[in-house]
Amino acid sequence: MSQIETDNPALMAIREQRGLATKLGKKLGLSRSAVWMWKSVPPKHAVVVARALGMPVHMVCPSVFPAPKKAQKQKTTTRN
């Protein structure tokens, strides 16, 4: 099988961890080949894939689930 380059950490994990595509396929009702051919994780499967990988959903499917914004520091003012 040819290697597909990706910058998506979820897809990299699926392709690198032996048996993971099969395991996810069974959970999702898909074949191992169907999971392997993903160019991106389908949004409808993102939550299940994120849980299986132990990753935040925004890393699995960033096009649909944006990364949470960092908490902004609140400025404190003192009143006299």
N, C-alpha and C positions, 0 to 999 in steps of 0.2 A: 504494500500500500504506500502511496506517495505521502511524503510529509507535508502537511499543510501548516504554513506559518500563521501565527496569530499573536496578537498582543493581549488577548483576553485570558486572564489567569485561570478562569474556570475551564475553558476549552483546553488550555495547556495541561491542566491537571487530569482532565478526562482522557486525553490522549497519552499521557505519560504513565498513569497508574494502571497497571495490568488489571483487567477485569472490570474496571470502573464503568466503561461504556456499556458493558453487558448488564451490570447491576442497575444502572440508571435506566437502561432500556426496559428492563423488567418492571421497575417501579412506574414507568411512564406508559407502558403498553406499546413500546417501540422496539424495533430490532437494534442490535448493536451497531449494525451498519448505518442505520438512520441517525443514531446519536453521533457516530463518528463523522458523518458528512456535514454536520452543522457548521456553518460559517459564523454563526452567532447563536447563543442560546435563545430559543423562542420564548418570548415573554410569558406565555402560558405555562411554561415549565420552569421558569426562573426560580421560584420559591422552593420547589422540590430539589432542584439542582443545588441551590445555595445551602440548603440544610444538609444534603448528602456530602457536600464538600466542606462544610463548616466555614463558609465564606459569607460575607454580607451580600445581600441580593444586589446592591448597586455595583458590586464587582462582577457579578455574574451576567447581568443584563443592564449595562450602564445607559443604553439608549432609551430605556423606559423608566428605570429607577435611578434617579440622580443621587449622587453622593450627598450625604447630609452635610449641611453647612456647619462649620466649626462655630462653637459658641463664641460670640463676641464678648470681649471684656466690657463690662459696664463701667462707665465713668462715674465715680462717686464725687459728689460735690458736698462741701460742708457749708452749712449756713450758720452765720453768727447771730 
